[in-house]
Amino acid sequence: SCSSQSSGESGKRADYISWEEYFMSVAFLSAQRSKDPATQVGCCIVNKQRKIVGVGYNGMPIGCSDDQLPWQRQTPGDPLGSKYLFVCHAEMNAIMNKNSADVRDCTLYVALFPCNECAKIIVQSGITEVVYLSDKYCGTVQNEAAKRIFRMADVKFRQFTPSRRSIVIDFDQLPEETEAALALTLR
């Protein structure tokens, strides 16, 4: 039978991260895959059972070379010289990369408040909540359109407030048992 010990009695760690911190951290870690030199955005989609069902980051479409398409905001004299014509946003990629039948009733964690184009995709996919960290484009036409779409479709959105400034991944801090197992694997 299960005992009902408090964390003080059980001896478990008290400094573990919350579910929200975990999911937002996965979004931030995913952003590290982006090749965009100016803006790296990651996204993590989570179902009601707290299972990750999709991740994505902003990048070029599958099959399109990162080296042959522009990463700059605009190139004077070249109407096709803007990344905005080609880059797939993190939200779109996370929805397209989903590992379940659908993302209905899921929560989307994203570093940057979604644009109006992503808002349409989010609504169409059935996602019911958006948790974002930054709203740096607040007040722009695209941002206001996204918020209007979410309100009309009854998609909740709220800003994530972290309880800590950083979560560090330090591969040098592996427990001794893990280090020993890793050493055996690498031989």
C-alpha positions in Angstrom: 0.0 0.0 0.0 1.1 3.6 -0.6 2.0 5.6 2.4 1.0 9.3 2.7 4.3 10.8 3.7 5.0 14.5 3.3 8.0 15.4 1.3 9.8 16.2 4.5 9.4 12.6 5.7 10.1 11.0 2.4 13.4 12.7 1.8 12.7 13.6 -1.8 14.3 16.7 -3.4 12.5 19.9 -2.8 14.2 21.9 -5.5 12.9 20.0 -8.6 11.3 22.0 -11.4 7.5 22.3 -11.9 5.7 20.8 -14.9 5.4 24.2 -16.5 9.1 25.0 -16.0 9.9 21.6 -17.6 7.7 22.1 -20.6 8.9 25.7 -21.2 12.5 24.4 -20.8 11.8 21.8 -23.5 10.6 24.6 -25.8 13.7 26.6 -25.0 16.0 23.6 -25.6 14.2 22.9 -28.9 14.9 26.5 -30.0 18.6 25.7 -29.8 18.2 23.7 -33.0 17.1 26.8 -35.0 19.7 28.1 -37.5 18.2 31.6 -37.5 20.9 34.0 -36.4 18.5 36.6 -35.0 15.5 34.7 -33.5 15.4 31.2 -32.1 12.0 30.0 -31.0 11.0 26.6 -29.7 7.6 25.0 -29.0 6.4 22.1 -26.9 2.9 20.6 -27.1 1.6 18.7 -24.1 -1.6 16.7 -23.6 -3.8 16.5 -20.5 -1.8 13.6 -19.1 1.4 15.8 -19.2 2.9 13.9 -22.0 4.8 15.7 -24.7 3.1 15.1 -28.1 5.1 17.5 -30.3 8.1 19.8 -30.4 9.4 22.2 -33.0 11.6 25.2 -33.7 11.7 27.8 -36.4 13.5 26.6 -39.5 13.3 26.1 -43.2 10.9 23.5 -44.7 12.0 19.9 -44.8 13.9 19.3 -48.0 14.9 23.0 -48.4 18.6 23.6 -47.8 19.4 25.9 -44.8 22.4 27.0 -46.9 20.5 28.1 -50.0 17.7 30.2 -48.5 18.1 33.6 -46.8 18.3 34.0 -43.1 18.3 37.8 -43.2 15.2 39.9 -42.6 15.5 41.4 -46.0 17.9 41.9 -48.9 17.7 45.3 -50.6 16.8 44.8 -54.3 15.8 41.1 -53.8 12.1 40.5 -53.1 12.9 36.8 -52.4 15.8 37.7 -50.0 13.8 37.6 -46.8 13.6 34.7 -44.4 10.0 35.5 -43.7 9.0 34.1 -47.0 10.5 30.7 -46.2 10.8 30.0 -42.5 8.3 27.7 -40.8 7.6 28.9 -37.3 8.1 26.7 -34.2 4.3 26.3 -33.6 3.7 25.0 -37.1 6.6 22.6 -36.9 5.5 21.3 -33.5 2.0 20.6 -34.8 3.3 19.0 -37.9 5.8 16.9 -35.9 3.2 15.6 -33.5 3.7 12.0 -32.4 0.0 11.4 -31.6 -3.2 11.2 -33.8 -4.1 14.8 -33.0 -3.3 17.7 -30.6 -6.9 18.5 -29.6 -7.3 19.8 -26.1 -3.5 20.1 -25.7 -1.5 23.0 -24.3 1.2 24.7 -26.4 4.3 26.1 -24.6 6.3 28.6 -26.7 9.0 31.1 -26.1 7.4 33.9 -28.1 3.7 34.8 -28.4 2.4 33.2 -31.7 1.9 35.3 -34.8 -1.5 35.5 -36.5 -0.6 32.8 -39.0 0.4 30.4 -36.2 -2.8 31.4 -34.3 -4.9 30.1 -37.2 -3.0 26.8 -37.3 -3.2 26.5 -33.5 -7.0 27.0 -33.5 -7.5 24.6 -36.5 -5.5 21.9 -34.7 -7.7 22.0 -31.6 -5.1 23.2 -29.1 -7.0 24.9 -26.3 -4.3 26.8 -24.4 -1.2 28.7 -25.2 1.5 29.4 -22.6 4.2 31.9 -23.8 7.1 33.6 -22.2 7.7 36.8 -24.3 5.2 39.0 -26.0 7.7 41.3 -27.6 5.5 42.1 -30.5 2.6 43.2 -28.3 0.6 45.9 -30.0 1.5 45.0 -33.6 -1.3 44.3 -36.0 -0.3 40.6 -36.3 -0.2 40.3 -32.5 -3.6 41.9 -32.0 -5.0 39.6 -34.8 -3.6 36.5 -33.1 -5.2 37.5 -29.8 -8.5 38.2 -31.5 -8.4 34.8 -33.1 -7.7 33.1 -29.8 -10.4 34.9 -28.0 -13.0 34.2 -30.7 -12.0 30.5 -30.8 -11.9 30.3 -26.9 -8.2 29.4 -26.9 -6.8 30.5 -23.5 -3.5 32.3 -23.5 -1.3 33.3 -20.6 2.2 34.5 -20.0 4.5 32.1 -18.2 6.1 33.5 -15.1 9.3 31.5 -14.2 10.0 30.9 -10.5 13.8 30.8 -11.3 16.0 32.8 -13.7 17.7 29.8 -15.3 17.7 26.0 -15.6 21.2 24.8 -16.3 22.1 21.6 -18.3 25.6 20.8 -17.3 26.9 17.6 -18.8 29.9 17.7 -16.5 27.6 17.3 -13.5 26.6 13.7 -14.3 26.1 11.4 -11.3 29.0 8.9 -11.0 26.8 5.9 -11.9 25.7 7.6 -15.1 29.3 8.6 -15.9 30.5 5.0 -15.4 27.7 3.6 -17.7 28.5 6.3 -20.3 32.2 5.3 -20.2 31.2 1.7 -20.9 29.0 2.7 -23.8 31.7 4.8 -25.4 34.4 2.1 -25.3 
